Amino acid sequence: MSQQPFTRPGAVDLSGLQGTNATSSDGAPQASAAYAVRISEQNFQEVLEGSRTAPVLLSFESPSRSPESVQLADSIQTLSGEFEGRFLLGRVDIDALPQIAQAMQIPSVPLVVLVAQGRPMPLIQQLASLEELRQAITQVLQQLTASGFTGRHQPRSGNGVVDEETGEEQLDPRYVPAQEALERGDIDAAVAEYQKLVDSNPADTEAAAGLAMAKLLKRTEGVDLNQARADAAARPDDVDAQTLVADLDLLGGHVEDAFIRLIELVRRTTDKDRDAARTHLIGLFGAVGNDDPRVIRARRDLASALF
């Protein structure tokens, strides 16, 4: 079972897996706009193309006729931040874009459609609680992961230059070679390109995060997810088995699960094994971003496990 490369379908921030702040329709703060995009005629096809390497959820909403559809989209936007790029949310205002609703044969709203590898499938058709939505999306993503569809989107919000015509942020040219390598599935080339950036400027946190993620992809390339989990269950103190599953958890959006697995491994092991687990965990911190609250908590828990 081969790993799908994580891609950058739009111009995005490489600072790690963190989201950036946004505001929902009712004025409440959200921390998930990094993995959500307003669909327009200009970007619709590009978003659908992105589904070939990582899932896309299209949430169809009508602000004038269905407040529930907007509330549902807001909730999924919040969850998009939690799942850290395992899916991209595309919000479609059918009042402004009736032609897209017609092309997708949307009968009514609220409606959320899953698009995976270019194939659409109705997923959610009514308002639900955040926990119910979280469970439904988790189940679908687990099924996709088990089938080998493990790509992730990179965040679409950051501090880049915005294209006036499309409204999309433009990719910093320093990262273009690495991202192009990822998009064509050449992970070795991506690692080499990010390594060049880190070597030339060790303070470049975006390049460091990109390098950490590219190395993670290299480690998990061609891995059978089910076999890896079975091996880890059979050998709970085997560092290689446990770190591999932690990598897969991180790719699947289960960041805290990955951290907890390795922290507990540090508690159980000694000497070289303990140091290897600690070093691997610190590498995952870099992939997520050192300012991420989950990383901050995990660093505290790691210190407790060590001392």
Sequence and secondary structure as in RCSB ss.txt:
>XXXX:A:sequence
MSQQPFTRPGAVDLSGLQGTNATSSDGAPQASAAYAVRISEQNFQEVLEGSRTAPVLLSFESPSRSPESVQLADS
IQTLSGEFEGRFLLGRVDIDALPQIAQAMQIPSVPLVVLVAQGRPMPLIQQLASLEELRQAITQVLQQLTASGFT
GRHQPRSGNGVVDEETGEEQLDPRYVPAQEALERGDIDAAVAEYQKLVDSNPADTEAAAGLAMAKLLKRTEGVDL
NQARADAAARPDDVDAQTLVADLDLLGGHVEDAFIRLIELVRRTTDKDRDAARTHLIGLFGAVGNDDPRVIRARR
DLASALF
>XXXX:A:secstr
      B SS    S S    EE TTS EES GGGEEE  TTTHHHHHHHTTTS EEEEEEBTTTBHHHHHHHHH
HHHHHHHTTTSSEEEEEETTT HHHHHHTT  SSSEEEEEETTEEEEEE S   HHHHHHHHHHHHHHHHHTT  
  B    SSSEE TTT  EE  GGGHHHHHHHHTT HHHHHHHHHHHHHH TT HHHHHHHHHHHHHHHHTT  H
HHHHHHHHH TT HHHHHHHHHHHHHTT HHHHHHHHHHHHHH  HHHHHHHHHHHHHHHHHH TTSHHHHHHHH
HHHHHH 
